[in-house]
Amino acid sequence: MEAIGPNDGWCDSVQDRNYNRAICHPYPASAEFLWRNDALYDIIVVLAYNRRPCVRGRGSAIFMHVARPGYEPTEGCIALKLSDLQMVLKRLGRHARVRVP
C-alpha cells in the first residue's frame, strides 16, 4: 500500500509512451490527477486491466475506488461505498485478483 501525493497521476493519452501508467504532474500528455478534492480516490486500487501487455486504446485508469454519492456511474471503474471498500480490502490479500464477468 502506498500513499499518493498531489503530483501523482495516470496517463490516458493513447499516443504517449506511458499510456496506462502512473506518472508525475506536470505531465506533457493527457493524464488524470489521482490527488482529488472529492474523496473518490482516498482509497484507490490499481487493477491490472490492460497492463501486460498494454494495448493502446484498449482502456486505461481502471481502478477500484470510493463511489460517488448516489452511486453515479464511473468511466469504467469499480466503485464501492467507503466502508464496503475497506471491508473488501481487509479480506483480500495483496495479490488477490478481481474478476469482472
Backbone torsions as a table, in degrees:
resi	resn	phi	psi	omega
1	MET	NA	136.8	-179.5
2	GLU	-133.3	144.1	173.8
3	ALA	-82.2	145.7	175.8
4	ILE	-97.1	160.3	178.1
5	GLY	-121.6	172.9	-175.3
6	PRO	-62.4	-19.2	-179.6
7	ASN	-99.7	2.1	-179.1
8	ASP	-76.4	139.8	-179.9
9	GLY	-149.5	-178.5	179.8
10	TRP	-139.0	121.3	-175.8
11	CYS	-73.5	128.2	177.0
12	ASP	-121.2	15.3	178.6
13	SER	-85.5	114.8	-177.6
14	VAL	-59.1	-31.4	-177.3
15	GLN	-80.6	-14.2	-173.9
16	ASP	-85.5	145.8	-179.7
17	ARG	-65.8	-19.5	179.1
18	ASN	-101.1	21.5	177.5
19	TYR	-50.2	131.8	179.2
20	ASN	61.1	39.8	175.9
21	ARG	-136.6	158.4	174.3
22	ALA	-67.3	141.3	177.8
23	ILE	-137.2	176.0	177.0
24	CYS	-118.8	128.9	177.1
25	HIS	-83.8	148.6	1.2
26	PRO	-71.3	145.7	-177.9
27	TYR	-130.5	139.5	-173.5
28	PRO	-73.4	-19.1	-179.5
29	ALA	-108.2	172.8	179.0
30	SER	-62.6	127.9	-178.8
31	ALA	-156.6	134.0	178.7
32	GLU	-74.1	143.0	171.7
33	PHE	-82.8	130.6	177.0
34	LEU	-84.9	-26.1	177.9
35	TRP	-82.2	114.2	-173.3
36	ARG	-129.0	156.3	178.5
37	ASN	-90.1	-10.8	-174.7
38	ASP	-94.8	4.3	175.6
39	ALA	72.4	1.1	-178.8
40	LEU	-63.5	-30.8	-178.8
41	TYR	-107.2	23.2	175.3
42	ASP	-59.5	-33.1	169.1
43	ILE	-129.7	125.5	-178.6
44	ILE	-135.0	130.6	176.9
45	VAL	-113.6	119.3	178.4
46	VAL	-79.4	117.3	178.3
47	LEU	-85.5	154.4	-174.5
48	ALA	-82.6	17.7	-178.8
49	TYR	-63.5	130.3	177.1
50	ASN	53.5	44.6	-177.9
51	ARG	-105.3	-47.2	-176.5
52	ARG	-139.3	99.6	0.5
53	PRO	-83.8	154.5	176.4
54	CYS	-87.2	120.9	179.7
55	VAL	-106.0	116.5	-178.1
56	ARG	-58.3	130.1	178.8
57	GLY	89.4	-5.9	-178.5
58	ARG	-81.6	-15.2	178.4
59	GLY	130.5	144.7	179.3
60	SER	-142.6	165.2	176.8
61	ALA	58.3	47.5	176.6
62	ILE	-95.3	110.4	-173.9
63	PHE	-123.9	166.4	163.1
64	MET	-107.6	127.2	-175.1
65	HIS	-151.6	-177.8	-179.2
66	VAL	-71.9	138.6	-178.6
67	ALA	-77.6	152.0	172.7
68	ARG	-70.8	157.2	173.3
69	PRO	-56.3	135.8	-178.9
70	GLY	77.8	6.2	179.0
71	TYR	54.8	42.9	175.5
72	GLU	-57.6	149.7	-177.6
73	PRO	-59.7	152.4	174.1
74	THR	-98.5	-176.9	176.0
75	GLU	-100.7	37.9	176.9
76	GLY	118.1	-3.3	-179.6
77	CYS	-85.9	174.4	171.0
78	ILE	-104.4	123.5	-177.4
79	ALA	-124.1	131.7	-178.6
80	LEU	-128.3	155.3	171.4
81	LYS	-57.2	142.7	-174.6
82	LEU	-49.8	-48.1	-178.2
83	SER	-65.0	-35.3	177.7
84	ASP	-69.6	-41.1	177.8
85	LEU	-62.2	-42.8	178.0
86	GLN	-62.0	-41.6	179.1
87	MET	-64.4	-45.8	179.6
88	VAL	-58.9	-45.7	-177.5
89	LEU	-67.0	-32.1	176.7
90	LYS	-67.2	-33.1	-176.6
91	ARG	-85.6	-21.8	-178.8
92	LEU	-94.8	146.9	173.3
93	GLY	-80.8	169.0	-177.7
94	ARG	-59.9	-30.2	-176.3
95	HIS	-105.4	20.5	178.6
96	ALA	-65.4	153.3	177.9
97	ARG	-108.6	138.3	175.9
98	VAL	-104.0	123.0	179.5
99	ARG	-113.7	129.0	175.5
100	VAL	-114.8	114.7	-177.8
101	PRO	-67.3	NA	NA
